[in-house]
Amino acid sequence: MTGFTVLEPGPLATIQDGGRRGQAALGIPLSGACDRASYALANRLVGNRAGAAAIEVTFGGLVLHADTDLVVAITGAPCTGVPLNAPTVVKAGEVLRFGPPRSGLRTYVAVRGGLDVPPVLGSRSTDLLSGLGPAPLTAGQTVPVGCDHGPMPGVDLAPVADPPSAEVVVQVTPGPRRDWFTDAGWASFTTQSYVVSSNSNRVGVRLEGDPLERDREGELPSEGMALGAIQIPPSGLPVIFLTDHPVTGGYPVIAYLTTAAVDLCAQLRPGQTLRFTAG
């Protein structure tokens, strides 16, 4: 069988693809890769079809044994010990060891042919909120690789920047419940530097800072939520919804991230600072 064996999974390693689109009416999140640009780049570098399943590695620690010759590309958070942003041949018997990344949080590993695990509701993604899809990778697990791919792109190295390690500034647009907050609350939201909480995960990035002043009390009936929504729970501290977010929520959405900003926020580490700017 063509594929690899997981020797050590690290803190968290999951299989992800483009996500379960069109399932929100059933209460099923989009899921899929958190940093979509890095995931897509990894697949392009090995000539995979768009949407091919890959590995999402959270803060390194993954150790893989190549059971056969493989062509891989590793993108996103730059883990030490492995080749980055370039198609690489890994010979049968060789081992890839992912050290902690120099910056960022999530690293993507695409294998030419894509990961050939059974799809669930049209996707091979692990959804940590609903429990759909394959379980997170475990030691001793063998993952098969498919054969559906296009031509190699003829690129030796993709010249992309590492995720930032300093404060990140992202653009937002006012959300549907901006009017639930005072002007002073909005000014605080768009000027203060928040700190990323250690309670963050694939569902959302939780932020620590000064609570926002509200103009209205009470909560909303549940309403639809989308990727990149910034919800304000009773604590007054923002939560940025990532790909495993719930499809509905009852807390006001003060703003939405732009598309590019979602990928940046997917790479934020606990303790890193973040600032919003109004677009």
Secondary structure as UniProt FT lines:
FT   STRAND          3..8
FT   STRAND          12..16
FT   TURN            21..22
FT   HELIX           24..26
FT   HELIX           36..45
FT   TURN            46..47
FT   TURN            50..51
FT   STRAND          54..58
FT   STRAND          63..66
FT   STRAND          70..76
FT   TURN            80..81
FT   STRAND          88..90
FT   TURN            92..93
FT   STRAND          95..97
FT   STRAND          106..111
FT   TURN            112..113
FT   TURN            121..122
FT   TURN            128..130
FT   TURN            139..140
FT   STRAND          142..145
FT   STRAND          168..174
FT   TURN            176..177
FT   HELIX           178..180
FT   HELIX           183..189
FT   TURN            190..191
FT   STRAND          194..196
FT   TURN            198..199
FT   STRAND          204..208
FT   STRAND          223..224
FT   TURN            227..228
FT   STRAND          229..231
FT   TURN            234..235
FT   STRAND          239..241
FT   TURN            243..244
FT   STRAND          248..249
FT   STRAND          253..257
FT   HELIX           259..266
FT   TURN            270..271
FT   STRAND          273..278
//
